[in-house]
Amino acid sequence: MKLVEGATERPLFNIRVSQYIESKRMCSKCTGGEGCQTKGVMTRMHDDGELYVLKCGLYGSWRNQKKLEKVMLQANIPNAYTNTTLENYRKYTKESEIAHAYMITLANDENTQGAYIFGASGLGKTHLAIGLLKKRMERGRTGLFVVVPELMESLRRCLRENGDDFEILQALYNVDCLILDDLGAEKATEWVAERLYLVINQRYLNNRMTIITSNCTPQEMEERLGQQGKRITSRVLEMCKIIPLVGEDYRILKAEGER
């Protein structure tokens, strides 16, 4: 364990022995972080009687987990992706190496250009997108993950029940980093295309980072979305770097690599 920043190995005369005794008592009943009255700061004594302070590793781990849970909840990230990070992304092909390198760049840059990641199922598109989203949120940015077919159903339900999808659309317009996952899996209708254009166009106008994953190439997406397709694709090409992924099913390769 490391000394708290600013601590010294010399005697800390402002720390009373009673604090040391109380710290030892509380640490003996440690439950791993929650309920810690010292907020992870432990008072200890060298053999020669000098008092010093330490950061508690257990408390630090607990705080990090709580931060992760908060990010997951705020960003609507599914529990299946709790442990998904850019660091544990497996790069099996040259294309996946290029995609990963670009996500790292976006995670550490103020640039708001996004990405359109496309390829067959199981190539790690969502892994890359969520890994980036977590990194951006760790740096204080707001973020949101939505699966496009589920989003469209939520918008329809709002219109049926309340006649208004304004609040959902505003969140999609204004969040710093938006992940539109599985674009193209939704049933393509004129209404769907109109809603997609509203979201993508507003984010384009507001210069917001948008990460899109899809099984479709941009050209296939344009054809799929009918009259709005060309307008949507035009915006995407301007605001996103196009990243193709090829190879074998990422989930199968990942599972084999863990055996």
C-alpha positions as CSV (number, residue, x, y, z in Angstrom):
1,M,0.0,0.0,0.0
2,K,1.2,3.5,-0.8
3,L,1.5,6.6,1.4
4,V,-1.3,9.1,1.0
5,E,-0.1,11.9,-1.2
6,G,1.7,14.5,0.9
7,A,2.4,12.0,3.7
8,T,5.8,11.6,5.3
9,E,7.8,8.8,6.9
10,R,8.7,11.2,9.7
11,P,6.5,11.5,12.8
12,L,3.1,13.1,12.1
13,F,2.6,15.0,15.3
14,N,-0.9,16.1,14.4
15,I,-2.1,12.5,14.4
16,R,-2.9,11.4,18.0
17,V,-2.3,8.0,19.3
18,S,-6.1,7.7,19.9
19,Q,-6.6,8.1,16.1
20,Y,-4.2,5.2,15.6
21,I,-6.1,3.0,18.1
22,E,-9.4,3.9,16.6
23,S,-8.2,3.2,13.0
24,K,-6.9,-0.2,14.0
25,R,-10.2,-1.0,15.7
26,M,-12.3,0.0,12.7
27,C,-10.0,-1.8,10.3
28,S,-10.4,-5.0,12.3
29,K,-14.1,-5.0,11.5
30,C,-13.5,-4.1,7.8
31,T,-16.2,-5.3,5.4
32,G,-14.4,-4.3,2.2
33,G,-15.3,-0.6,1.8
34,E,-18.9,0.1,2.4
35,G,-19.4,1.7,5.8
36,C,-15.7,2.7,6.2
37,Q,-15.6,5.6,8.5
38,T,-12.1,6.6,7.6
39,K,-12.8,6.8,3.9
40,G,-9.9,4.5,3.1
41,V,-7.3,6.3,5.1
42,M,-5.5,4.1,7.7
43,T,-3.3,5.3,10.5
44,R,-0.4,3.0,11.3
45,M,2.7,3.0,13.5
46,H,6.3,2.0,12.7
47,D,8.1,-0.2,15.2
48,D,9.9,2.9,16.5
49,G,6.6,4.6,17.3
50,E,6.3,6.9,14.3
51,L,2.8,7.3,13.0
52,Y,2.0,7.4,9.3
53,V,-1.0,7.0,7.0
54,L,-1.8,4.6,4.2
55,K,-4.4,4.3,1.4
56,C,-6.5,1.2,1.9
57,G,-6.4,-1.0,-1.2
58,L,-9.8,-2.7,-0.4
59,Y,-11.5,0.7,-0.1
60,G,-10.0,1.8,-3.3
61,S,-11.2,-1.3,-5.1
62,W,-14.7,-0.8,-3.6
63,R,-14.8,2.9,-4.8
64,N,-13.7,1.9,-8.3
65,Q,-16.5,-0.7,-8.4
66,K,-19.0,1.8,-7.3
67,K,-17.8,4.3,-10.0
68,L,-18.2,1.6,-12.6
69,E,-21.7,0.7,-11.4
70,K,-22.6,4.4,-11.6
71,V,-21.3,4.6,-15.2
72,M,-23.1,1.5,-16.2
73,L,-26.4,2.8,-14.9
74,Q,-26.1,6.3,-16.2
75,A,-25.0,5.1,-19.7
76,N,-27.6,2.3,-20.0
77,I,-24.8,-0.3,-20.5
78,P,-26.1,-3.9,-20.2
79,N,-24.7,-6.0,-17.3
80,A,-23.2,-8.4,-19.8
81,Y,-20.6,-5.7,-20.6
82,T,-19.6,-4.9,-17.0
83,N,-16.0,-6.1,-17.6
84,T,-15.7,-4.8,-21.1
85,T,-12.8,-2.4,-21.6
86,L,-10.5,-1.3,-24.4
87,E,-7.7,-3.0,-22.5
88,N,-9.2,-6.5,-22.7
89,Y,-10.2,-6.3,-26.4
90,R,-8.6,-9.1,-28.4
91,K,-7.0,-8.0,-31.7
92,Y,-7.1,-11.0,-34.0
93,T,-6.8,-9.2,-37.4
94,K,-5.1,-6.2,-38.9
95,E,-8.5,-4.5,-39.2
96,S,-9.2,-5.1,-35.5
97,E,-5.8,-3.6,-34.6
98,I,-6.7,-0.5,-36.6
99,A,-10.1,-0.2,-35.1
100,H,-8.7,-0.6,-31.6
101,A,-6.0,2.0,-32.2
102,Y,-8.6,4.5,-33.3
103,M,-10.8,3.9,-30.3
104,I,-7.8,4.6,-28.1
105,T,-7.2,7.8,-29.9
106,L,-10.8,8.9,-29.5
107,A,-10.7,8.0,-25.8
108,N,-7.8,10.3,-25.1
109,D,-8.5,13.1,-27.5
110,E,-10.9,16.1,-27.4
111,N,-11.8,15.4,-31.0
112,T,-15.5,14.7,-31.4
113,Q,-15.3,12.7,-34.6
114,G,-17.1,9.4,-34.3
115,A,-16.9,6.0,-35.9
116,Y,-19.1,3.8,-38.0
117,I,-17.9,0.2,-37.2
118,F,-19.4,-2.4,-39.5
119,G,-18.9,-6.1,-40.2
120,A,-20.5,-9.5,-39.5
121,S,-21.8,-10.5,-36.1
122,G,-19.3,-11.5,-33.5
123,L,-16.4,-9.3,-34.5
124,G,-16.2,-7.2,-31.4
125,K,-18.0,-4.0,-32.7
126,T,-20.0,-3.5,-29.5
127,H,-17.0,-4.3,-27.3
128,L,-15.0,-1.5,-28.9
129,A,-17.9,1.0,-28.7
130,I,-18.6,0.3,-25.0
131,G,-14.9,0.3,-24.1
132,L,-14.6,3.8,-25.6
133,L,-17.8,5.0,-23.9
134,K,-16.4,3.9,-20.5
135,K,-13.1,5.7,-21.1
136,R,-14.9,8.9,-22.1
137,M,-17.1,8.8,-19.0
138,E,-14.1,8.2,-16.8
139,R,-12.9,11.6,-18.0
140,G,-16.1,13.3,-17.0
141,R,-18.0,13.1,-20.2
142,T,-21.7,12.1,-20.4
143,G,-22.5,9.0,-22.4
144,L,-25.4,6.8,-23.5
145,F,-25.6,3.3,-25.0
146,V,-28.7,2.4,-27.0
147,V,-29.5,-0.7,-29.1
148,V,-31.3,0.9,-32.1
149,P,-34.2,-1.7,-32.5
150,E,-34.9,-1.3,-28.7
151,L,-34.7,2.5,-29.0
152,M,-37.2,2.5,-31.8
153,E,-39.6,0.4,-29.8
154,S,-39.2,2.8,-26.8
155,L,-40.0,5.8,-29.1
156,R,-43.1,4.0,-30.4
157,R,-44.2,3.2,-26.8
158,C,-43.8,6.8,-25.8
159,L,-45.9,8.0,-28.7
160,R,-48.6,5.4,-27.9
161,E,-48.8,6.2,-24.2
162,N,-48.0,9.8,-24.0
163,G,-48.0,11.1,-27.5
164,D,-44.6,12.6,-27.0
165,D,-41.0,11.3,-27.5
166,F,-39.4,14.7,-26.8
167,E,-37.4,13.7,-23.6
168,I,-35.8,10.6,-25.2
169,L,-34.9,12.5,-28.3
170,Q,-33.4,15.4,-26.2
171,A,-31.1,12.9,-24.3
172,L,-30.0,11.4,-27.6
173,Y,-29.3,14.9,-29.1
174,N,-27.3,16.3,-26.2
175,V,-25.3,13.5,-24.5
176,D,-21.5,13.9,-25.2
177,C,-20.9,10.4,-26.5
178,L,-23.8,8.3,-28.0
179,I,-23.5,4.7,-29.0
180,L,-26.0,3.5,-31.6
181,D,-25.6,-0.2,-31.5
182,D,-26.8,-2.6,-34.2
183,L,-28.1,0.0,-36.6
184,G,-29.8,-1.8,-39.5
185,A,-31.3,-4.6,-37.3
186,E,-34.5,-2.6,-36.8
187,K,-37.4,-2.9,-39.3
188,A,-36.8,-0.3,-41.9
189,T,-39.8,2.0,-42.2
190,E,-40.2,5.6,-43.2
191,W,-41.0,6.5,-39.6
192,V,-37.8,4.8,-38.3
193,A,-35.7,6.5,-41.0
194,E,-37.1,9.9,-40.0
195,R,-36.3,9.3,-36.3
196,L,-32.8,8.2,-37.2
197,Y,-32.2,11.2,-39.3
198,L,-33.4,13.5,-36.5
199,V,-30.9,12.0,-34.1
200,I,-28.0,11.9,-36.4
201,N,-28.6,15.3,-37.9
202,Q,-28.9,17.0,-34.5
203,R,-25.7,15.4,-33.3
204,Y,-24.0,16.5,-36.5
205,L,-25.1,20.0,-36.0
206,N,-24.1,20.0,-32.3
207,N,-20.7,18.4,-33.0
208,R,-21.3,15.5,-30.7
209,M,-19.4,12.2,-30.8
210,T,-21.5,9.4,-32.2
211,I,-20.3,5.8,-32.5
212,I,-22.4,3.5,-34.7
213,T,-22.1,-0.3,-35.0
214,S,-23.8,-2.2,-37.8
215,N,-23.7,-5.4,-39.9
216,C,-24.3,-3.2,-42.9
217,T,-21.9,-1.2,-45.0
218,P,-22.7,2.5,-45.4
219,Q,-24.0,1.8,-48.9
220,E,-26.2,-1.0,-47.7
221,M,-27.5,1.2,-45.0
222,E,-28.3,3.9,-47.5
223,E,-30.3,1.5,-49.6
224,R,-32.1,0.0,-46.6
225,L,-33.4,3.3,-45.2
226,G,-35.2,4.5,-48.4
227,Q,-35.7,8.2,-49.1
228,Q,-33.9,9.3,-45.9
229,G,-31.0,6.8,-46.5
230,K,-28.9,9.2,-48.6
231,R,-29.3,12.0,-46.1
232,I,-28.4,9.8,-43.2
233,T,-25.4,8.3,-44.9
234,S,-24.1,11.7,-46.0
235,R,-24.1,12.9,-42.4
236,V,-22.5,9.7,-41.1
237,L,-19.7,9.8,-43.7
238,E,-18.9,13.4,-42.6
239,M,-19.1,12.9,-38.8
240,C,-17.7,9.3,-38.5
241,K,-14.6,7.4,-39.6
242,I,-15.6,4.3,-41.4
243,I,-14.1,1.2,-39.8
244,P,-14.6,-2.3,-41.4
245,L,-14.1,-5.4,-39.3
246,V,-13.5,-8.8,-40.9
247,G,-12.6,-12.2,-39.5
248,E,-14.0,-15.0,-37.5
249,D,-16.6,-14.7,-34.7
250,Y,-15.0,-12.7,-31.9
251,R,-16.9,-14.4,-29.2
252,I,-15.8,-17.9,-30.2
253,L,-12.2,-16.8,-30.6
254,K,-12.3,-15.1,-27.2
255,A,-13.8,-18.1,-25.5
256,E,-11.2,-20.4,-27.1
257,G,-8.4,-18.0,-25.9
258,E,-9.7,-18.2,-22.3
259,R,-9.6,-22.0,-22.2
